[in-house]
Structures are given as C-alpha cells and as structure tokens.
C-alpha cells in the first residue's frame, strides 16, 4: 500500500494529538522495518514545511512539506489543492478529526480519520470552542460521513461517534492509545535526575503527595476533587499529603483558584503549571496516588501513564476511564465528593491496597502498546485499501 499520513499538527502541538502522531508513526515504522523490503508499505508523511522534527527516518518513507497550516480557516481548499497530486495514494490518514473533505468525498485516496473525543458535543457546556475552533470542529459530522473508516481511541468514543454523528457502526474501529515508553517505575537515585530546578521550586523535594494531571478547565472536574480534599483535611487532620495539580491553565481556571481560597487550602494545594514529560515521570513516581475525576475523557492517558509507573489510581466511573483502568483502579462517580474523599483515604491508610493496585496497574498498563495500536491501524488501512481496489475493479 501507499499510505499518506497528515502529520502537520506536530509543528503546532507536540502534546495530545501531537503525541498520538509521533508515537503511532514510530510504531508503524518499527513494524515495517521487520518486514522484508518488497513487502513493506510505502509512506508519504505530510509535515509543515517549517517543522524540524525528523518524523521520516527510513527509505520506505517520503517527507512532503506542505504550506497549509493546521486548523486555518482556509485549510480545506488549500489542503485539498496541495494534496490533489497525491490521488494515487491508497490511503490518507487524518489523525486530527478532519480530512481534506473534497478528496475524502471523491474516495480517492481512501480516507481514514481518527476522532479522539466528542466532548464538545457530549458536554458542550463544559467545552470551550473559540470562533476558529468552532469552524474546524463544526466539520466533524461531514468528516465522519466522508471517511471510509473512523478510528476511535476507546469504546466510549466509538459509542459517541455512532450516537452523536449518526455513523454506521461498521465504519468505526476502536484502536486504543498507549502510554509513552518513558513512563515506568524509577528508583530514587535515578529519579533525582528528573527533578528539574523549576519543579523543585514549585513542590520542593516532597514525596507521597496526591497528584492530579491535566489541563485546568471545567471538564476535568477539579472542584469535586478540591471538595473531597477539604473533607480529607477535616477528617485526617495533620499529616495529610499535599495535593499537586500538574497542568496548564485552560479556561475558567479562576474558579478553581477561588475555590482553593474559599476552602482554605492555599498552603496544601500546589499548582505546577505546564510540565514536561520528564517532570511528569518524576511526579508519577513520587506521588502516593493519582486522582482523575474528569467528567469526560476520550481515552484518559494520565491514568495509563500513572499505572505504567506503578502509581495507584482513583478515577471517575465515566466515559472511557473504566475501559482504561479496568480492575486496576478505584472508580468513583464524578460528582460524589464524599466518595472521592473515602476512596483517597482508603489508599492513604491501606498499604496493602496500594501495593495491590500498583501490581494490577502495571499489569493493566502492559495490555496497551503503541505496537499493538500500529498493527490494528494497519488492519484499518488494509480494509479501506481493499475496498478501493475492489471498487476500481468493477468500474
């Protein structure tokens, strides 16, 4: 097969979907390297011209620089024009929701899109879309209809795609993401190398804190976590570990800071701001538990990253989080502050439970891998390419 892969977003964002692109391409490359040369698929990787990240590393891969920026208001006509000369591709994978719709409707090349979550449709009151992003994500239904296949990153997201976009369930394939191989249990001596000066200034050298990892925004349900932590403070008293919130400011974050003030938690709640992957490795290995109370997650990567490091998890029993956590976490209703306080107290006080969840978490994390994701993505590519070949035979 000749496979096109739209990797332009990496130039603008190496977190989130950017990481999906980087990790999936790396795993696809590894799988192809194991094939005999004549059996290898050929890849055309589309990157922003200014992007210096070397995503193309092998002879079976070709980098093509595009001028069209991601999420631009003129992206559709400009991208379709730039890609028109690549109609000979068998498959074009658009990993950021929206393909070039004009080409997708022509069915040449066969279009595959990845949809990571539909929070903006499922919980619109908790999702901020600017004028520009409304224009971009407003194309999601047209994208789902035009694509030959839609890849969902969880069964929860698959159900949303079918229900909210009216997509034929036979078109939607679930391919789970995975944690970056960076995240693993790290010994104390080695761990010191990952404590940056910036992070030391924010949290000191403390260990055993309660950790939250994500953007500070309404969908992440931080107010419930703060209420639960205040209940813990009032019941546990002295000796309660600090609560560390690691993540950049999103929108309506002022309400979170105001709640910290009202609950009298300023001395015990630490905001790190945005953190690097190396700093996250440190945090996962130094915390006593991860709390993930989000109302909605398309996949819930911090849960998997934490478990990959052997960190016990308390997670919301909503959206995709039960899929990712399996039986390796304590699950609590998102808005049940008393339940969150009780679950965290159990973990803080019960070393046997922490040890049990640590082992279960490590085992659960091993069931997800980018190699598996790449293999399952290739199956999707093969299916749509064969459909295209069959159609061409009959016309």
Residue, then its C-alpha position, 0 to 999 in steps of 0.5 A: x500500500x501507499x499510505x499518506x499520513x497528515x502529520x502537520x499538527x506536530x509543528x503546532x502541538x507536540x502534546x495530545x494529538x501531537x503525541x498520538x502522531x509521533x508515537x503511532x508513526x514510530x510504531x508503524x515504522x518499527x513494524x515495517x522495518x521487520x518486514x522484508x523490503x518488497x513487502x513493506x508499505x510505502x509512506x508519504x508523511x505530510x509535515x509543515x514545511x517549517x517543522x524540524x522534527x525528523x518524523x521520516x527516518x527510513x527509505x520506505x518513507x517520503x517527507x512532503x512539506x506542505x504550506x497549509x497550516x493546521x486548523x486555518x480557516x482556509x485549510x480545506x481548499x488549500x489542503x485539498x489543492x496541495x494534496x490533489x497530486x497525491x490521488x494515487x495514494x491508497x490511503x490518507x490518514x487524518x489523525x486530527x478529526x478532519x480530512x481534506x473533505x473534497x478528496x475524502x468525498x471523491x474516495x480517492x485516496x481512501x480516507x481514514x480519520x481518527x476522532x479522539x473525543x466528542x466532548x464538545x458535543x457530549x458536554x458542550x457546556x463544559x467545552x470551550x470552542x473559540x470562533x476558529x475552533x468552532x469552524x474546524x470542529x463544526x466539520x466533524x459530522x461531514x468528516x465522519x460521513x466522508x471517511x471510509x473508516x473512523x478510528x476511535x481511541x476507546x469504546x466510549x468514543x466509538x459509542x459517541x461517534x455512532x450516537x452523536x454523528x449518526x455513523x454506521x457502526x461498521x465504519x468505526x474501529x476502536x484502536x486504543x492509545x498507549x502510554x509513552x515508553x518513558x513512563x515506568x517505575x524509577x528508583x530514587x537515585x535515578x529519579x533525582x535526575x528528573x527533578x528539574x530546578x523549576x519543579x523543585x521550586x514549585x513542590x520542593x523535594x516532597x514525596x507521597x503527595x496526591x497528584x492530579x494531571x491535566x489541563x485546568x478547565x471545567x471538564x476535568x472536574x477539579x472542584x469535586x476533587x478540591x471538595x473531597x480534599x477539604x473533607x480529607x483535611x477535616x477528617x485526617x487532620x495533620x499529616x495529610x499529603x499535599x495535593x499537586x495539580x500538574x497542568x496548564x491553565x485552560x479556561x475558567x481556571x479562576x474558579x478553581x483558584x477561588x475555590x482553593x481560597x474559599x476552602x482554605x487550602x492555599x498552603x496544601x494545594x500546589x499548582x505546577x503549571x505546564x510540565x514536561x514529560x520528564x517532570x511528569x515521570x518524576x511526579x508519577x513516581x513520587x506521588x502516593x496516588x493519582x486522582x482523575x475525576x474528569x467528567x469526560x475523557x476520550x481515552x484518559x492517558x494520565x491514568x495509563x501513564x500513572x499505572x505504567x509507573x506503578x502509581x495507584x489510581x482513583x478515577x471517575x466511573x465515566x466515559x472511557x476511564x473504566x475501559x482504561x483502568x479496568x480492575x486496576x483502579x478505584x472508580x468513583x462517580x464524578x460528582x460524589x465528593x464524599x466518595x472521592x474523599x473515602x476512596x483517597x483515604x482508603x489508599x492513604x491508610x491501606x498499604x496493602x491496597x496500594x501495593x495491590x493496585x500498583x501490581x494490577x496497574x502495571x499489569x493493566x498498563x502492559x495490555x496497551x502498546x503503541x505496537x499493538x495500536x500500529x498493527x490494528x491501524x494497519x488492519x484499518x488501512x488494509x480494509x479501506x485499501x481493499x475496498x478501493x481496489x475492489x471498487x476500481x475493479x468493477x468500474 
